[in-house]
């Protein structure tokens, strides 16, 4: 298993497949790099170097008691790129990982980055505020915290339903896909998982998005029950200078599980362009 150690001594796991132009993936909450395996395998087979790490506190990375904040997540991503000396990178982030990509660029710029993909991503801001009245009320996120704290195993099993749109008529998502979601979720430490809820819900990425100066694919399902498209992708597409918005009709938040073929084709075309 492959790890690097951050400046604060945290061991971060990553997988590194293939060779060629690097494409680096950041996963959603509360998952890990395995959520990207299909895309890693696809790109490695198409002449790219596909890399994904487990965010601190998640998966095989150290289950840190502190540092579970968006700035540190972004700095960990920066250290991954620096450790492997990656350049001309395509950054891909799903959900919380999309926030991580945006914050990375906001803090570290694009000297190593050629393109970005924000998939079902949380920016600009999920929380309802006076300045963001379309956001979700704090009670939604308090409910997530309460569910994780009370019985995270059952909570994650239940969450997989709306995550993949299994509660929609005609859904074809398999029980195996939902089971895999539960398994990855259970590998996140309880405290890091709880800490991360505040980060993905209350972090304002508006200024980070404005700093993105590379071609960016913003991809989102219009039936996303976790990160509603009206307060995320539609706003982000207006803030990112060189953005292409791709909306998947009827697609849920877990788009790579339920609409994998369509997204994979678009991702491959974007990284090749």
C-alpha positions in Angstrom: 0.0 0.0 0.0 1.3 3.4 -1.0 1.4 6.4 1.5 3.0 9.8 1.8 3.4 11.7 5.0 2.2 15.3 5.3 4.1 18.1 7.1 2.0 17.6 10.2 2.9 13.9 10.3 -0.4 12.5 8.8 -0.1 9.4 6.6 -2.2 9.7 3.5 -3.0 6.6 1.4 -3.1 6.9 -2.4 -3.4 4.7 -5.5 -1.4 5.4 -8.6 -2.2 3.5 -11.8 -0.9 3.9 -15.3 1.4 6.4 -16.9 1.0 9.6 -19.0 -0.8 12.8 -18.2 -1.9 12.8 -14.5 -5.5 12.9 -13.5 -6.0 13.2 -9.8 -9.3 12.4 -8.1 -10.8 13.7 -4.8 -13.7 11.7 -3.3 -16.9 12.7 -1.6 -17.9 12.3 2.0 -17.7 9.9 3.8 -16.1 7.6 1.1 -12.5 7.0 0.0 -10.5 6.6 -3.2 -12.2 3.3 -4.0 -15.2 5.3 -5.1 -13.2 6.3 -8.2 -11.9 2.8 -9.1 -13.9 2.6 -12.3 -12.6 5.9 -13.5 -9.1 5.2 -12.4 -9.1 1.9 -14.3 -10.7 3.5 -17.4 -8.1 6.3 -17.6 -5.1 4.1 -16.8 -6.2 1.9 -19.7 -6.4 5.0 -22.0 -2.9 6.2 -21.5 -3.3 8.4 -18.5 -1.8 8.3 -15.0 -4.8 8.0 -12.6 -4.3 8.9 -9.0 -6.7 9.0 -6.0 -6.1 9.4 -2.3 -8.1 8.7 0.8 -8.8 12.1 2.5 -7.4 12.3 6.0 -9.7 10.6 8.4 -11.2 8.4 5.7 -10.4 5.0 4.3 -6.8 3.9 4.8 -5.4 7.3 5.7 -4.7 8.2 9.3 -7.9 8.9 11.3 -6.8 12.3 12.6 -8.4 14.0 15.6 -7.6 17.4 14.2 -6.9 19.0 10.8 -10.2 17.8 9.5 -10.9 21.1 7.7 -11.1 22.2 4.1 -7.9 24.2 4.2 -6.0 21.2 5.4 -7.7 18.9 3.0 -6.6 21.2 0.2 -3.0 21.4 1.6 -2.9 17.6 1.7 -3.8 17.5 -2.0 -1.1 20.0 -2.7 1.4 17.9 -0.9 0.3 14.8 -2.9 1.0 16.7 -6.1 4.3 18.0 -4.8 5.4 14.6 -3.5 4.8 13.0 -6.9 6.0 16.1 -8.7 2.8 16.1 -10.8 2.4 18.8 -13.5 -0.2 19.5 -16.2 -2.7 17.8 -13.9 -6.4 17.3 -14.4 -8.1 17.6 -11.0 -11.4 15.8 -10.6 -13.5 16.2 -7.4 -16.9 14.8 -6.5 -19.1 16.4 -3.9 -16.9 17.3 -0.9 -14.0 16.5 -3.2 -15.2 19.2 -5.6 -14.8 21.6 -2.7 -11.4 20.3 -2.0 -10.4 20.9 -5.6 -11.8 24.5 -5.5 -10.1 25.2 -2.2 -6.8 23.8 -3.5 -6.9 26.2 -6.5 -7.9 29.0 -4.2 -4.9 28.4 -1.9 -2.3 27.1 -4.3 -3.2 28.3 -7.7 -3.0 26.5 -11.0 0.7 26.3 -11.7 0.4 22.5 -11.7 -3.1 22.3 -13.0 -4.3 22.2 -16.6 -8.0 21.4 -16.1 -10.6 20.7 -13.4 -13.8 18.7 -13.1 -16.4 19.4 -10.5 -18.9 16.6 -10.3 -22.0 16.9 -8.0 -19.8 19.3 -6.1 -20.7 21.3 -3.0 -19.5 24.8 -4.1 -20.3 27.6 -3.9 -22.1 27.1 -0.5 -24.6 24.5 0.7 -25.8 26.3 3.8 -28.7 28.7 3.7 -27.6 32.1 4.8 -29.0 35.7 4.3 -26.6 35.9 1.3 -27.5 32.4 0.1 -31.2 32.0 0.6 -31.4 29.1 -1.8 -29.2 26.9 0.4 -30.3 24.2 2.7 -31.2 25.0 6.3 -28.8 24.2 9.1 -31.3 21.7 10.4 -30.5 19.4 7.5 -26.9 19.2 8.4 -27.7 18.9 12.1 -29.8 15.9 11.2 -26.8 14.4 9.4 -24.6 14.9 12.4 -27.2 13.4 14.7 -27.7 10.4 12.4 -24.0 9.7 12.1 -23.4 10.1 15.9 -26.4 7.9 16.9 -26.0 4.9 14.5 -23.7 5.6 11.6 -23.9 2.1 10.2 -27.7 2.4 9.7 -27.5 6.0 8.7 -25.1 5.2 5.9 -27.3 2.3 4.7 -30.2 4.7 4.6 -28.2 7.5 2.9 -27.3 5.2 0.0 -30.9 5.3 -1.1 -31.1 9.0 -1.9 -27.4 9.1 -2.8 -28.0 6.8 -5.8 -31.6 7.7 -6.4 -32.8 4.2 -5.4 -36.0 5.9 -4.1 -36.9 7.0 -7.6 -39.2 5.0 -10.0 -37.2 2.9 -12.4 -34.0 3.1 -10.6 -31.5 0.5 -11.7 -28.9 1.0 -9.0 -27.8 -2.4 -7.6 -27.8 -3.5 -4.0 -24.1 -4.2 -4.4 -23.4 -0.6 -5.3 -25.3 0.5 -2.2 -23.4 -2.0 -0.1 -20.1 -0.7 -1.4 -21.2 2.8 -0.3 -21.8 1.5 3.2 -18.5 -0.3 3.3 -16.5 2.7 2.3 -18.4 5.0 4.6 -17.7 2.7 7.6 -14.0 3.0 7.0 -14.1 6.7 7.9 -13.4 7.5 11.5 -16.3 8.8 13.5 -14.8 12.1 14.5 -13.3 12.9 11.1 -16.7 12.1 9.5 -18.5 14.4 11.9 -15.9 17.2 11.4 -16.2 16.9 7.7 -20.0 17.6 7.7 -19.3 21.2 8.9 -16.7 21.6 6.2 -18.8 20.5 3.2 -21.9 22.3 4.4 -20.6 25.6 5.8 -17.5 26.4 3.7 -18.0 29.3 1.2 -16.1 28.5 -1.9 -17.2 31.6 -3.9 -13.8 33.3 -3.9 -12.0 29.9 -4.7 -14.3 29.5 -7.8 -13.4 33.0 -9.0 -9.7 32.0 -8.9 -10.1 29.0 -11.2 -8.5 30.1 -14.5 -8.3 26.7 -16.3 -10.9 24.9 -18.4 -13.5 23.4 -16.0 -16.2 20.8 -16.5 -19.0 21.3 -14.1 -21.1 18.1 -14.2 -24.3 17.5 -12.1 -27.4 15.5 -12.1 -30.7 17.5 -12.1 -32.2 15.0 -9.6 -29.4 15.3 -7.0 -31.1 14.9 -3.6 -27.9 15.5 -1.7 -26.4 18.6 -3.3 -29.3 20.3 -5.2 -28.2 21.6 -8.6 -29.8 25.0 -8.3 -27.6 26.1 -5.4 -24.4 24.4 -6.6 -23.5 23.7 -10.2 -25.8 26.3 -11.7 -24.2 29.0 -9.5 -20.6 27.6 -9.9 -20.9 27.7 -13.7 -21.5 31.5 -13.4 -18.5 32.0 -11.2 -15.8 29.9 -13.0 -14.4 31.9 -15.9 -13.9 29.0 -18.4 -16.7 26.6 -17.3 -18.6 24.0 -19.3 -21.8 23.0 -17.6 -23.1 19.4 -18.2 -26.4 18.5 -16.7 -27.5 14.8 -16.6 -31.2 14.5 -16.8 -32.6 12.4 -14.0 -29.2 11.7 -12.5 -28.7 11.4 -8.7 -25.8 12.6 -6.6 -24.0 9.2 -6.9 -23.7 9.8 -10.6 -20.7 7.6 -11.2 -22.7 4.7 -9.8 -26.0 5.3 -11.6 -24.9 7.1 -14.8 -21.4 5.8 -15.0 -21.2 5.2 -18.8 -22.4 8.7 -19.7 -20.1 10.4 -17.2 -17.1 8.2 -18.2 -17.5 9.2 -21.8 -17.6 12.9 -21.0 -14.7 12.7 -18.6 -12.5 10.9 -21.1 -13.4 13.4 -23.8 -12.7 16.3 -21.5 -9.2 15.1 -20.4 -8.3 14.3 -24.0 -9.4 17.7 -25.3 
